[in-house]
């Protein structure tokens, strides 16, 4: 068996702490020498990942909810999907400010002040996590309008990205693309029909990789870019349990092979039950270059260090160099679990 080099830790994005300053201070205190970058915890309206985008859509002309009885997610977000109104072209949709750039610029001001004061280690970057356009499209738009809606939303989201890279020094910035709905598309045949998202493009794997490569290319070459590959985290549950890391390996290898710029990191989830060699075996076919960090989301609060060490040993048989993370963000878990999870990262990862 390979001896693993478990170097560094990664936070996917969401952290259950009250504000960005508390996130930066708490993470730095518990994980400062193990982090290359720190997110702001996706505090405020972003607490439930992309759901807040629907409130932006409610203000738009040309988009409407389907006319059924409203149902609510967490008692806050109207769950009815959107249609493009009759007579409206998706190309003519005018999106409001989406909120990602405003949040990033505000949080970076706090990050920069704290780093200058020595509360965040010099050289640490500020991480901004963005959803993929496919995530928004697949989650919120009716099936027959997704192909038209996706490029329109992509233009709006890339405009937000441009504001971020214009407003934050490039040597202080890292962009993460949260890639989750894409795995629902890849696994659509294995998901119960009423939860499945039907792909709206042919050659699903090819389409997922092509989109990911385009997202990386939209980030300037001197800004770090990475991907959080995800099997969903609605109420701390996947939309389907992967049989193995096959789809993850396909996307990982596909993006590494096609990207027109270096990819700084990938994060992959590992279910708590999977400490077997069979789960990790597909990753053996992927050569991860030295300039790309690999993080495995194998930390689970339920079994702590012991469980993590079992999964680390199994993963090391095929990928001996990686850092650690949880499967997804933990902003929607109980707040009292936050510091415990940060300490679990520290207990299993060496310093950089």
N, C-alpha and C positions, 0 to 999 in steps of 0.2 A: 504493500500500500504506500502511496505517496505521503510524505509528511507535509501537512498543509501549512501554508503561510497565510495566516488569517490576519491581514493587515488592514487597519482602518475600519470605519463604520460609516454608514450612510443613513440619513433620515429622508424618507420618501417625500414628506411635505407637511402633512397635518400633525399638529402636536396640541394636546389638550392643556393649554395654559392660557391665561386671560388676554395677553397682548404680545406683540412682537418683542418688545423689550424684555419681558419675562422669559420668552422662548430663548432669545439670544443669550441671556445671562445664565439660565439654567443649563442649556446645552453646553455652553462654554465651561461651566463649572464641572460638569460631570464627564464631558467627552472632548474637551478642548484639544488634546493632543492626538485625537483619533479621527478628527474631521477635517476634510479638505474644504468643505462648504457647509453652510447652515441655512436652512429655510426659515421663514418667519412664522411657521406654524399654521399658515392658512387661517388666521384668526378672523373674527368678524363675520361678514356675510358669506365667506368662502368655507365655513365650517363643514358644510355637507357637500363638499367637492363642487360639482358643476351645477347643482340645483338652482343656485341664485341666478344663473343665466336666464332662466325662464321668466323671472321678473323683469329683466331687460326686454325680452321679447314681447311681453305684455304691453309695452309702451309703443310698439312699432306699428306703422301702417303696412298693410299687406300680409301680415301674419295673424292667424286667429286660432284659438283653441277649438278643438272639435266640439260640437254642440251636444255634450252629454253632461250628466250630473257631475259636478266637481268632486274629486277625491283628493285627500291631502297627505303629503309625506311629512312625517314628523310634526304634523299639525300646522305646518308653515307653508309648504310649497304645493301649489296646485299641480296634480300629476297628469292632467289631460294633455295629450300631445298637440302639436301645432300643424296647421296646413297653410300652404301659400294660397292666398285668396284668389278666386277666379278673376281672370283678367290681369293679374299681377305677374310680371316676370321676376324670377329670383334675382336676375341681374340688376333689377331696379330697387331691390330692398335696401333701405338705409338703416344701418345698425347704429344704435347709440353707443356711447362709451361702454365697453364691456366690463370694466372694473379691474382687469388684471394689471394694466399699466399704473393706474392710480394707486393700487395697493402696493405694487412693487416700489414705486418711487417714494411713497411715504415710509415704507419699512426700511428701505435702504438708507434714508436719512438717519434713522435710529441706529442701524447697523454701523454706518460710517462713523457716527459720533462715538459709539461704544468701542469700536476698534481703535480709534485714535486715542481713547482714554485707557487702552490696554485691557479692556474687559473682554475683548475678542482677540484671539491670536493674530498677529501680523501674518499676512499671506492667506488668511481664510477668505473664501469668496462667499458672496451672497447668492443663494440659490433661489431661482424663481421657477416654480412648477406650473406648466401650462397644459391644459387638456388638448388632445388632438381634435381637429375639426370633425373627424369621424365619431368621436365620443359624443359631442353635442348633437350631431345629426342623428345618430342611431338611437340616442336616448330620448329625444324630444320631438322628432318630426315623423309624421306618418310615412309609411313605407314608400308610397308612390311619389312622394315629393323629395325624398332624400338625395337623389342624384342631382337634382337642380339646386337644392339648398346648400349642400356641402361646399362647393367652390365659393359661393357667396359668403358663407360664414368664414371660410379660410382667409379670404381677403381681409375681413374685419379683424380676425385674430392676428394675422400677420401685421396689420397696422398697429395693434396693441404692442406686439413684439418690437416693432420699430421704435415706438415711444420709449420702451424699456431700454433698448440698446443705445438710443440717443441720450438718455438721461442718466445712465449709470456707467462709470468708467469700465471699460472692457476687461481690464485686469482684475476687477473686483467682482465680476459677474459670471454666473453659471446658469444655463437654461436647461430645464428638464421637461421632456415631453411625456406626459402621462398617457400610456398606451394600454387601455383596458378594453373598451368596446371592441377593438380589433380582435381580441381573443374570444369574445362572444361570437363574433362572425366566424372565426376559424373553427370554433367548437359548436356551431349552430346545430349540426346534425345530432349532437349529443345532449342538447339542452331540451328540457320539456317544452313542448310547443308554445305554451302561453308565456314562457319567459324568453323564447328565442328571438333574436334580432336577425331578420332575413338579410343576407348581403345584398347590396344594391349595385355591386360591380362584379364582373366575371373575374376568374383567377384570383380568388380571395387572398392567398398568400402573396402573389405578385402585387396585388393592389395595396396590401398592407405595407409591404416593403417599399414600394414606390412612394407612398405617402410619407413614410418615415424618412426616407432619403430627402424628399423635398422639404420636410420640416427642418432637418439638420442644415440643409443648404441655406435656409432663410436666416440662420444665425451666423453673424460675422465670424471669420476664421479665428480671431483672437479672443473670442468668448467661448468658454467651455460649453459643451453640449452633451447631454446624456438622456437616457430613456429609463423610465420606470415601466416595466412590462408587468401587467396585472391581470389577475383572474377575478377581479371584482371584490368589493368589501362592503356590500350592503348589509348592515347590521352584523358585521364581522363574519360574513359568510361569502364564499365564492359562488358565482352563478353556476358553475359546474366544477367538480374536482378533476383536475387533469390526471389522465392515466399515467403520464410520465412527462418529462420535460421536452417532448418532441416538438410541439408548436413553439415553445420558447426558443429552442435551439434553431428552428427554422428561421424565425424572425431575427434572432441574434446574428446568425451567420449570413442571412440575406442582407441585412443592413451593413454589416462590416464589409461585405463583398462589394456593395454597390455605392456606398457613401462617397461623396466627392470631397469630403473633408474628414479630419480625424474625429473619432467619437471618443469622448473623455471617459464615459462610464455607461454601464448597463446595470440595472437592478432586476433580479428575477425572483419571483415568489417560490417558496418551498412549503407545501402543506405540512401541518404538524405530524401527520401520520407517516410521512415519507422519510424514513431514515434508511431506506433500502437502496442498493446499488442500481436497481432497475429504473428507479425514477430519474436518476442523474445520467444514466448511460447515454442518452442522445447528445448530451453536451460534449462528449468525447470527440465528436466529429467537427467541433468548432475550434478554430485556432484564434485565441484572443490575443491581439498584439500587446506588446509591453506598454504602449502608451494608453491603453484602454483599461480602466479599472472595472472589475467585475464584483458586484455585490450580490450575495445570496440572502434572500429574506427568510432565513431559517430560525430566527429568534421568535419564541412564543412564550407569553407570560405563563401559560399553563404548566410548562415543564422546565422552564428556566435554563440554567447552565447545563444540566445533565442532558436534556433533550437536544440543546444546541450542539453539544459535543458529539452526540450520535450522528446528527445530520452533517456536521462538519466532516467527520470521518468518512461518511459515505460519499460526500461530494468530492473530497480530496482524491478519490480514486480516478477521477476524470478531469478535474480542474484544480490543480494544487495551489493556485494563487487566487485568493479572493478576500473580500471584506464581508462584513456581516450587516444585517438589517432586519427589521420586521418585514412581514409579507407586504404590508401596505402602511399607509399613515395610521397614526393612532390618536388622531384628534377627536374621533367620535367615541372612543372608549372612556371609561371612568377616569376622571382627573387624578384620582389617588394612585392610578397605575402608572402615571407618566414618569416619575422619577425612578421607579422600580425598573421600567423598561430601559431608560437611559443607562442605569447601572448595569443592566444585563448586557447592553452593547459593550460597555467598558470591560466587563468581566471576560468577554469572549474575544475581544479584538486587541491586537498589539497596537502600539502607537505608530504613527507614520514616521 
